[in-house]
Structures are given as structure tokens and as C-alpha cells.
């Protein structure tokens, strides 16, 4: 159980770092179309991981 929680925390930290890097790219980049796609993919990955966490705790 502790390993599962630690793994989820590490995954969430990784997703947050991805968001930070994508926002930094958004500020310093002119390629908005491709970047919005990457932000959307990052958001979808975050929501999937959050849903998996809620499903695991709800079981």
C-alpha cells in the first residue's frame, strides 16, 4: 500500500513538473498551436492519473 501511494505521489510530481515546463515554453515560445496540444495532453494525463487514484481509493 505504501508503495502504491509513493508511486502516485511521484507520478503527480512528474505531471506538475511537466505543467511547469509547458507553461515556461508557452511564455518563451511562439509555437502556440503545437504547445496547446502538449498542454492538453498533459492535462489529460493528469486527469487520468487522478481518476486512477480516486478509483484505487474507492475500491
mmCIF file of the N, C-alpha and C atoms, coordinates in Angstrom:
data_MODEL
# 
_entry.id   MODEL 
# 
loop_
_atom_site.group_PDB 
_atom_site.id 
_atom_site.type_symbol 
_atom_site.label_atom_id 
_atom_site.label_alt_id 
_atom_site.label_comp_id 
_atom_site.label_asym_id 
_atom_site.label_entity_id 
_atom_site.label_seq_id 
_atom_site.pdbx_PDB_ins_code 
_atom_site.Cartn_x 
_atom_site.Cartn_y 
_atom_site.Cartn_z 
_atom_site.occupancy 
_atom_site.B_iso_or_equiv 
_atom_site.pdbx_formal_charge 
_atom_site.auth_seq_id 
_atom_site.auth_comp_id 
_atom_site.auth_asym_id 
_atom_site.auth_atom_id 
_atom_site.pdbx_PDB_model_num 
ATOM 1   N N  . UNK A 1 1  ? 0.828   -1.204 0.000   1.00 0.00 ? 1  UNK A N  1 
ATOM 2   C CA . UNK A 1 1  ? 0.000   0.000  0.000   1.00 0.00 ? 1  UNK A CA 1 
ATOM 3   C C  . UNK A 1 1  ? 0.868   1.262  0.000   1.00 0.00 ? 1  UNK A C  1 
ATOM 4   N N  . UNK A 1 2  ? 1.929   1.254  0.802   1.00 0.00 ? 2  UNK A N  1 
ATOM 5   C CA . UNK A 1 2  ? 2.813   2.417  0.858   1.00 0.00 ? 2  UNK A CA 1 
ATOM 6   C C  . UNK A 1 2  ? 3.492   2.626  -0.492  1.00 0.00 ? 2  UNK A C  1 
ATOM 7   N N  . UNK A 1 3  ? 3.863   1.526  -1.163  1.00 0.00 ? 3  UNK A N  1 
ATOM 8   C CA . UNK A 1 3  ? 4.499   1.652  -2.469  1.00 0.00 ? 3  UNK A CA 1 
ATOM 9   C C  . UNK A 1 3  ? 3.550   2.288  -3.477  1.00 0.00 ? 3  UNK A C  1 
ATOM 10  N N  . UNK A 1 4  ? 2.273   1.930  -3.411  1.00 0.00 ? 4  UNK A N  1 
ATOM 11  C CA . UNK A 1 4  ? 1.285   2.489  -4.341  1.00 0.00 ? 4  UNK A CA 1 
ATOM 12  C C  . UNK A 1 4  ? 1.159   3.993  -4.117  1.00 0.00 ? 4  UNK A C  1 
ATOM 13  N N  . UNK A 1 5  ? 1.056   4.409  -2.848  1.00 0.00 ? 5  UNK A N  1 
ATOM 14  C CA . UNK A 1 5  ? 0.916   5.831  -2.541  1.00 0.00 ? 5  UNK A CA 1 
ATOM 15  C C  . UNK A 1 5  ? 2.163   6.595  -2.981  1.00 0.00 ? 5  UNK A C  1 
ATOM 16  N N  . UNK A 1 6  ? 3.347   6.025  -2.714  1.00 0.00 ? 6  UNK A N  1 
ATOM 17  C CA . UNK A 1 6  ? 4.592   6.685  -3.120  1.00 0.00 ? 6  UNK A CA 1 
ATOM 18  C C  . UNK A 1 6  ? 4.660   6.817  -4.637  1.00 0.00 ? 6  UNK A C  1 
ATOM 19  N N  . UNK A 1 7  ? 4.241   5.776  -5.347  1.00 0.00 ? 7  UNK A N  1 
ATOM 20  C CA . UNK A 1 7  ? 4.249   5.812  -6.808  1.00 0.00 ? 7  UNK A CA 1 
ATOM 21  C C  . UNK A 1 7  ? 3.302   6.887  -7.331  1.00 0.00 ? 7  UNK A C  1 
ATOM 22  N N  . UNK A 1 8  ? 2.119   6.993  -6.735  1.00 0.00 ? 8  UNK A N  1 
ATOM 23  C CA . UNK A 1 8  ? 1.156   8.011  -7.163  1.00 0.00 ? 8  UNK A CA 1 
ATOM 24  C C  . UNK A 1 8  ? 1.710   9.410  -6.906  1.00 0.00 ? 8  UNK A C  1 
ATOM 25  N N  . UNK A 1 9  ? 2.345   9.610  -5.744  1.00 0.00 ? 9  UNK A N  1 
ATOM 26  C CA . UNK A 1 9  ? 2.911   10.924 -5.427  1.00 0.00 ? 9  UNK A CA 1 
ATOM 27  C C  . UNK A 1 9  ? 4.007   11.285 -6.427  1.00 0.00 ? 9  UNK A C  1 
ATOM 28  N N  . UNK A 1 10 ? 4.867   10.322 -6.757  1.00 0.00 ? 10 UNK A N  1 
ATOM 29  C CA . UNK A 1 10 ? 5.932   10.574 -7.735  1.00 0.00 ? 10 UNK A CA 1 
ATOM 30  C C  . UNK A 1 10 ? 5.332   10.915 -9.098  1.00 0.00 ? 10 UNK A C  1 
ATOM 31  N N  . UNK A 1 11 ? 4.275   10.210 -9.486  1.00 0.00 ? 11 UNK A N  1 
ATOM 32  C CA . UNK A 1 11 ? 3.624   10.498 -10.770 1.00 0.00 ? 11 UNK A CA 1 
ATOM 33  C C  . UNK A 1 11 ? 3.026   11.897 -10.782 1.00 0.00 ? 11 UNK A C  1 
ATOM 34  N N  . UNK A 1 12 ? 2.383   12.295 -9.687  1.00 0.00 ? 12 UNK A N  1 
ATOM 35  C CA . UNK A 1 12 ? 1.778   13.627 -9.622  1.00 0.00 ? 12 UNK A CA 1 
ATOM 36  C C  . UNK A 1 12 ? 2.856   14.699 -9.695  1.00 0.00 ? 12 UNK A C  1 
ATOM 37  N N  . UNK A 1 13 ? 3.986   14.490 -8.995  1.00 0.00 ? 13 UNK A N  1 
ATOM 38  C CA . UNK A 1 13 ? 5.089   15.452 -9.063  1.00 0.00 ? 13 UNK A CA 1 
ATOM 39  C C  . UNK A 1 13 ? 5.605   15.563 -10.495 1.00 0.00 ? 13 UNK A C  1 
ATOM 40  N N  . UNK A 1 14 ? 5.724   14.426 -11.179 1.00 0.00 ? 14 UNK A N  1 
ATOM 41  C CA . UNK A 1 14 ? 6.169   14.448 -12.570 1.00 0.00 ? 14 UNK A CA 1 
ATOM 42  C C  . UNK A 1 14 ? 5.221   15.225 -13.466 1.00 0.00 ? 14 UNK A C  1 
ATOM 43  N N  . UNK A 1 15 ? 3.923   15.043 -13.262 1.00 0.00 ? 15 UNK A N  1 
ATOM 44  C CA . UNK A 1 15 ? 2.941   15.773 -14.073 1.00 0.00 ? 15 UNK A CA 1 
ATOM 45  C C  . UNK A 1 15 ? 3.011   17.268 -13.777 1.00 0.00 ? 15 UNK A C  1 
ATOM 46  N N  . UNK A 1 16 ? 3.164   17.626 -12.497 1.00 0.00 ? 16 UNK A N  1 
ATOM 47  C CA . UNK A 1 16 ? 3.269   19.048 -12.159 1.00 0.00 ? 16 UNK A CA 1 
ATOM 48  C C  . UNK A 1 16 ? 4.513   19.671 -12.788 1.00 0.00 ? 16 UNK A C  1 
ATOM 49  N N  . UNK A 1 17 ? 5.627   18.931 -12.794 1.00 0.00 ? 17 UNK A N  1 
ATOM 50  C CA . UNK A 1 17 ? 6.835   19.435 -13.452 1.00 0.00 ? 17 UNK A CA 1 
ATOM 51  C C  . UNK A 1 17 ? 6.600   19.612 -14.950 1.00 0.00 ? 17 UNK A C  1 
ATOM 52  N N  . UNK A 1 18 ? 5.866   18.676 -15.551 1.00 0.00 ? 18 UNK A N  1 
ATOM 53  C CA . UNK A 1 18 ? 5.538   18.799 -16.973 1.00 0.00 ? 18 UNK A CA 1 
ATOM 54  C C  . UNK A 1 18 ? 4.721   20.055 -17.225 1.00 0.00 ? 18 UNK A C  1 
ATOM 55  N N  . UNK A 1 19 ? 3.733   20.329 -16.346 1.00 0.00 ? 19 UNK A N  1 
ATOM 56  C CA . UNK A 1 19 ? 2.945   21.553 -16.478 1.00 0.00 ? 19 UNK A CA 1 
ATOM 57  C C  . UNK A 1 19 ? 3.831   22.788 -16.379 1.00 0.00 ? 19 UNK A C  1 
ATOM 58  N N  . UNK A 1 20 ? 4.768   22.793 -15.418 1.00 0.00 ? 20 UNK A N  1 
ATOM 59  C CA . UNK A 1 20 ? 5.650   23.952 -15.242 1.00 0.00 ? 20 UNK A CA 1 
ATOM 60  C C  . UNK A 1 20 ? 6.488   24.179 -16.497 1.00 0.00 ? 20 UNK A C  1 
ATOM 61  N N  . UNK A 1 21 ? 7.053   23.083 -17.049 1.00 0.00 ? 21 UNK A N  1 
ATOM 62  C CA . UNK A 1 21 ? 7.870   23.230 -18.254 1.00 0.00 ? 21 UNK A CA 1 
ATOM 63  C C  . UNK A 1 21 ? 7.026   23.685 -19.436 1.00 0.00 ? 21 UNK A C  1 
ATOM 64  N N  . UNK A 1 22 ? 5.796   23.171 -19.550 1.00 0.00 ? 22 UNK A N  1 
ATOM 65  C CA . UNK A 1 22 ? 4.937   23.581 -20.658 1.00 0.00 ? 22 UNK A CA 1 
ATOM 66  C C  . UNK A 1 22 ? 4.543   25.045 -20.532 1.00 0.00 ? 22 UNK A C  1 
ATOM 67  N N  . UNK A 1 23 ? 4.267   25.512 -19.314 1.00 0.00 ? 23 UNK A N  1 
ATOM 68  C CA . UNK A 1 23 ? 3.922   26.919 -19.123 1.00 0.00 ? 23 UNK A CA 1 
ATOM 69  C C  . UNK A 1 23 ? 5.126   27.801 -19.448 1.00 0.00 ? 23 UNK A C  1 
ATOM 70  N N  . UNK A 1 24 ? 6.324   27.350 -19.052 1.00 0.00 ? 24 UNK A N  1 
ATOM 71  C CA . UNK A 1 24 ? 7.541   28.094 -19.396 1.00 0.00 ? 24 UNK A CA 1 
ATOM 72  C C  . UNK A 1 24 ? 7.708   28.169 -20.908 1.00 0.00 ? 24 UNK A C  1 
ATOM 73  N N  . UNK A 1 25 ? 7.468   27.040 -21.587 1.00 0.00 ? 25 UNK A N  1 
ATOM 74  C CA . UNK A 1 25 ? 7.531   27.046 -23.056 1.00 0.00 ? 25 UNK A CA 1 
ATOM 75  C C  . UNK A 1 25 ? 6.487   27.993 -23.641 1.00 0.00 ? 25 UNK A C  1 
ATOM 76  N N  . UNK A 1 26 ? 5.313   28.030 -23.039 1.00 0.00 ? 26 UNK A N  1 
ATOM 77  C CA . UNK A 1 26 ? 4.251   28.903 -23.532 1.00 0.00 ? 26 UNK A CA 1 
ATOM 78  C C  . UNK A 1 26 ? 4.675   30.359 -23.445 1.00 0.00 ? 26 UNK A C  1 
ATOM 79  N N  . UNK A 1 27 ? 5.367   30.713 -22.353 1.00 0.00 ? 27 UNK A N  1 
ATOM 80  C CA . UNK A 1 27 ? 5.802   32.097 -22.186 1.00 0.00 ? 27 UNK A CA 1 
ATOM 81  C C  . UNK A 1 27 ? 6.897   32.438 -23.191 1.00 0.00 ? 27 UNK A C  1 
ATOM 82  N N  . UNK A 1 28 ? 7.839   31.516 -23.417 1.00 0.00 ? 28 UNK A N  1 
ATOM 83  C CA . UNK A 1 28 ? 9.025   31.823 -24.217 1.00 0.00 ? 28 UNK A CA 1 
ATOM 84  C C  . UNK A 1 28 ? 8.940   31.313 -25.649 1.00 0.00 ? 28 UNK A C  1 
ATOM 85  N N  . UNK A 1 29 ? 7.762   30.907 -26.096 1.00 0.00 ? 29 UNK A N  1 
ATOM 86  C CA . UNK A 1 29 ? 7.667   30.318 -27.426 1.00 0.00 ? 29 UNK A CA 1 
ATOM 87  C C  . UNK A 1 29 ? 6.571   30.988 -28.241 1.00 0.00 ? 29 UNK A C  1 
ATOM 88  N N  . UNK A 1 30 ? 6.733   30.947 -29.551 1.00 0.00 ? 30 UNK A N  1 
ATOM 89  C CA . UNK A 1 30 ? 5.711   31.481 -30.448 1.00 0.00 ? 30 UNK A CA 1 
ATOM 90  C C  . UNK A 1 30 ? 4.890   30.365 -31.088 1.00 0.00 ? 30 UNK A C  1 
ATOM 91  N N  . UNK A 1 31 ? 5.261   29.105 -30.859 1.00 0.00 ? 31 UNK A N  1 
ATOM 92  C CA . UNK A 1 31 ? 4.575   27.976 -31.495 1.00 0.00 ? 31 UNK A CA 1 
ATOM 93  C C  . UNK A 1 31 ? 3.368   27.579 -30.656 1.00 0.00 ? 31 UNK A C  1 
ATOM 94  N N  . UNK A 1 32 ? 2.347   28.433 -30.683 1.00 0.00 ? 32 UNK A N  1 
ATOM 95  C CA . UNK A 1 32 ? 1.225   28.236 -29.766 1.00 0.00 ? 32 UNK A CA 1 
ATOM 96  C C  . UNK A 1 32 ? 0.382   27.015 -30.123 1.00 0.00 ? 32 UNK A C  1 
ATOM 97  N N  . UNK A 1 33 ? 0.212   26.735 -31.399 1.00 0.00 ? 33 UNK A N  1 
ATOM 98  C CA . UNK A 1 33 ? -0.654  25.622 -31.786 1.00 0.00 ? 33 UNK A CA 1 
ATOM 99  C C  . UNK A 1 33 ? -0.158  24.290 -31.260 1.00 0.00 ? 33 UNK A C  1 
ATOM 100 N N  . UNK A 1 34 ? 1.113   24.002 -31.517 1.00 0.00 ? 34 UNK A N  1 
ATOM 101 C CA . UNK A 1 34 ? 1.679   22.736 -31.059 1.00 0.00 ? 34 UNK A CA 1 
ATOM 102 C C  . UNK A 1 34 ? 1.718   22.689 -29.535 1.00 0.00 ? 34 UNK A C  1 
ATOM 103 N N  . UNK A 1 35 ? 2.000   23.832 -28.896 1.00 0.00 ? 35 UNK A N  1 
ATOM 104 C CA . UNK A 1 35 ? 2.122   23.872 -27.447 1.00 0.00 ? 35 UNK A CA 1 
ATOM 105 C C  . UNK A 1 35 ? 0.775   23.633 -26.777 1.00 0.00 ? 35 UNK A C  1 
ATOM 106 N N  . UNK A 1 36 ? -0.308  24.185 -27.340 1.00 0.00 ? 36 UNK A N  1 
ATOM 107 C CA . UNK A 1 36 ? -1.623  23.946 -26.746 1.00 0.00 ? 36 UNK A CA 1 
ATOM 108 C C  . UNK A 1 36 ? -1.962  22.463 -26.777 1.00 0.00 ? 36 UNK A C  1 
ATOM 109 N N  . UNK A 1 37 ? -1.539  21.781 -27.847 1.00 0.00 ? 37 UNK A N  1 
ATOM 110 C CA . UNK A 1 37 ? -1.765  20.330 -27.898 1.00 0.00 ? 37 UNK A CA 1 
ATOM 111 C C  . UNK A 1 37 ? -1.017  19.636 -26.779 1.00 0.00 ? 37 UNK A C  1 
ATOM 112 N N  . UNK A 1 38 ? 0.242   20.037 -26.536 1.00 0.00 ? 38 UNK A N  1 
ATOM 113 C CA . UNK A 1 38 ? 1.027   19.407 -25.470 1.00 0.00 ? 38 UNK A CA 1 
ATOM 114 C C  . UNK A 1 38 ? 0.413   19.691 -24.105 1.00 0.00 ? 38 UNK A C  1 
ATOM 115 N N  . UNK A 1 39 ? -0.082  20.918 -23.897 1.00 0.00 ? 39 UNK A N  1 
ATOM 116 C CA . UNK A 1 39 ? -0.742  21.238 -22.633 1.00 0.00 ? 39 UNK A CA 1 
ATOM 117 C C  . UNK A 1 39 ? -1.999  20.401 -22.449 1.00 0.00 ? 39 UNK A C  1 
ATOM 118 N N  . UNK A 1 40 ? -2.748  20.217 -23.531 1.00 0.00 ? 40 UNK A N  1 
ATOM 119 C CA . UNK A 1 40 ? -3.964  19.416 -23.448 1.00 0.00 ? 40 UNK A CA 1 
ATOM 120 C C  . UNK A 1 40 ? -3.638  17.969 -23.128 1.00 0.00 ? 40 UNK A C  1 
ATOM 121 N N  . UNK A 1 41 ? -2.590  17.421 -23.749 1.00 0.00 ? 41 UNK A N  1 
ATOM 122 C CA . UNK A 1 41 ? -2.179  16.047 -23.459 1.00 0.00 ? 41 UNK A CA 1 
ATOM 123 C C  . UNK A 1 41 ? -1.731  15.929 -22.009 1.00 0.00 ? 41 UNK A C  1 
ATOM 124 N N  . UNK A 1 42 ? -0.978  16.921 -21.511 1.00 0.00 ? 42 UNK A N  1 
ATOM 125 C CA . UNK A 1 42 ? -0.546  16.894 -20.116 1.00 0.00 ? 42 UNK A CA 1 
ATOM 126 C C  . UNK A 1 42 ? -1.744  16.920 -19.178 1.00 0.00 ? 42 UNK A C  1 
ATOM 127 N N  . UNK A 1 43 ? -2.743  17.740 -19.502 1.00 0.00 ? 43 UNK A N  1 
ATOM 128 C CA . UNK A 1 43 ? -3.945  17.817 -18.678 1.00 0.00 ? 43 UNK A CA 1 
ATOM 129 C C  . UNK A 1 43 ? -4.690  16.489 -18.689 1.00 0.00 ? 43 UNK A C  1 
ATOM 130 N N  . UNK A 1 44 ? -4.793  15.855 -19.855 1.00 0.00 ? 44 UNK A N  1 
ATOM 131 C CA . UNK A 1 44 ? -5.467  14.567 -19.935 1.00 0.00 ? 44 UNK A CA 1 
ATOM 132 C C  . UNK A 1 44 ? -4.736  13.509 -19.122 1.00 0.00 ? 44 UNK A C  1 
ATOM 133 N N  . UNK A 1 45 ? -3.395  13.493 -19.196 1.00 0.00 ? 45 UNK A N  1 
ATOM 134 C CA . UNK A 1 45 ? -2.616  12.533 -18.411 1.00 0.00 ? 45 UNK A CA 1 
ATOM 135 C C  . UNK A 1 45 ? -2.851  12.764 -16.928 1.00 0.00 ? 45 UNK A C  1 
ATOM 136 N N  . UNK A 1 46 ? -2.871  14.037 -16.506 1.00 0.00 ? 46 UNK A N  1 
ATOM 137 C CA . UNK A 1 46 ? -3.099  14.366 -15.101 1.00 0.00 ? 46 UNK A CA 1 
ATOM 138 C C  . UNK A 1 46 ? -4.477  13.887 -14.650 1.00 0.00 ? 46 UNK A C  1 
ATOM 139 N N  . UNK A 1 47 ? -5.500  14.113 -15.476 1.00 0.00 ? 47 UNK A N  1 
ATOM 140 C CA . UNK A 1 47 ? -6.854  13.699 -15.106 1.00 0.00 ? 47 UNK A CA 1 
ATOM 141 C C  . UNK A 1 47 ? -6.975  12.185 -15.046 1.00 0.00 ? 47 UNK A C  1 
ATOM 142 N N  . UNK A 1 48 ? -6.309  11.482 -15.961 1.00 0.00 ? 48 UNK A N  1 
ATOM 143 C CA . UNK A 1 48 ? -6.341  10.016 -15.939 1.00 0.00 ? 48 UNK A CA 1 
ATOM 144 C C  . UNK A 1 48 ? -5.685  9.497  -14.668 1.00 0.00 ? 48 UNK A C  1 
ATOM 145 N N  . UNK A 1 49 ? -4.539  10.083 -14.295 1.00 0.00 ? 49 UNK A N  1 
ATOM 146 C CA . UNK A 1 49 ? -3.856  9.628  -13.082 1.00 0.00 ? 49 UNK A CA 1 
ATOM 147 C C  . UNK A 1 49 ? -4.679  9.953  -11.846 1.00 0.00 ? 49 UNK A C  1 
ATOM 148 N N  . UNK A 1 50 ? -5.323  11.121 -11.825 1.00 0.00 ? 50 UNK A N  1 
ATOM 149 C CA . UNK A 1 50 ? -6.168  11.490 -10.695 1.00 0.00 ? 50 UNK A CA 1 
ATOM 150 C C  . UNK A 1 50 ? -7.371  10.556 -10.606 1.00 0.00 ? 50 UNK A C  1 
ATOM 151 N N  . UNK A 1 51 ? -7.955  10.215 -11.751 1.00 0.00 ? 51 UNK A N  1 
ATOM 152 C CA . UNK A 1 51 ? -9.067  9.268  -11.763 1.00 0.00 ? 51 UNK A CA 1 
ATOM 153 C C  . UNK A 1 51 ? -8.642  7.890  -11.287 1.00 0.00 ? 51 UNK A C  1 
ATOM 154 N N  . UNK A 1 52 ? -7.448  7.453  -11.690 1.00 0.00 ? 52 UNK A N  1 
ATOM 155 C CA . UNK A 1 52 ? -6.935  6.172  -11.218 1.00 0.00 ? 52 UNK A CA 1 
ATOM 156 C C  . UNK A 1 52 ? -6.721  6.171  -9.720  1.00 0.00 ? 52 UNK A C  1 
ATOM 157 N N  . UNK A 1 53 ? -6.239  7.287  -9.191  1.00 0.00 ? 53 UNK A N  1 
ATOM 158 C CA . UNK A 1 53 ? -6.037  7.400  -7.745  1.00 0.00 ? 53 UNK A CA 1 
ATOM 159 C C  . UNK A 1 53 ? -7.372  7.328  -7.013  1.00 0.00 ? 53 UNK A C  1 
ATOM 160 N N  . UNK A 1 54 ? -8.369  8.056  -7.485  1.00 0.00 ? 54 UNK A N  1 
ATOM 161 C CA . UNK A 1 54 ? -9.690  8.035  -6.839  1.00 0.00 ? 54 UNK A CA 1 
ATOM 162 C C  . UNK A 1 54 ? -10.315 6.648  -6.944  1.00 0.00 ? 54 UNK A C  1 
ATOM 163 N N  . UNK A 1 55 ? -10.151 5.990  -8.090  1.00 0.00 ? 55 UNK A N  1 
ATOM 164 C CA . UNK A 1 55 ? -10.720 4.657  -8.265  1.00 0.00 ? 55 UNK A CA 1 
ATOM 165 C C  . UNK A 1 55 ? -10.056 3.669  -7.318  1.00 0.00 ? 55 UNK A C  1 
ATOM 166 N N  . UNK A 1 56 ? -8.730  3.805  -7.154  1.00 0.00 ? 56 UNK A N  1 
ATOM 167 C CA . UNK A 1 56 ? -7.993  2.903  -6.281  1.00 0.00 ? 56 UNK A CA 1 
ATOM 168 C C  . UNK A 1 56 ? -8.422  3.082  -4.828  1.00 0.00 ? 56 UNK A C  1 
ATOM 169 N N  . UNK A 1 57 ? -8.611  4.345  -4.408  1.00 0.00 ? 57 UNK A N  1 
ATOM 170 C CA . UNK A 1 57 ? -9.028  4.605  -3.027  1.00 0.00 ? 57 UNK A CA 1 
ATOM 171 C C  . UNK A 1 57 ? -10.487 4.241  -2.816  1.00 0.00 ? 57 UNK A C  1 
ATOM 172 N N  . UNK A 1 58 ? -11.295 4.305  -3.878  1.00 0.00 ? 58 UNK A N  1 
ATOM 173 C CA . UNK A 1 58 ? -12.714 3.989  -3.749  1.00 0.00 ? 58 UNK A CA 1 
ATOM 174 C C  . UNK A 1 58 ? -13.001 2.504  -3.693  1.00 0.00 ? 58 UNK A C  1 
ATOM 175 N N  . UNK A 1 59 ? -12.036 1.691  -4.121  1.00 0.00 ? 59 UNK A N  1 
ATOM 176 C CA . UNK A 1 59 ? -12.243 0.247  -4.155  1.00 0.00 ? 59 UNK A CA 1 
ATOM 177 C C  . UNK A 1 59 ? -12.313 -0.333 -2.767  1.00 0.00 ? 59 UNK A C  1 
# 
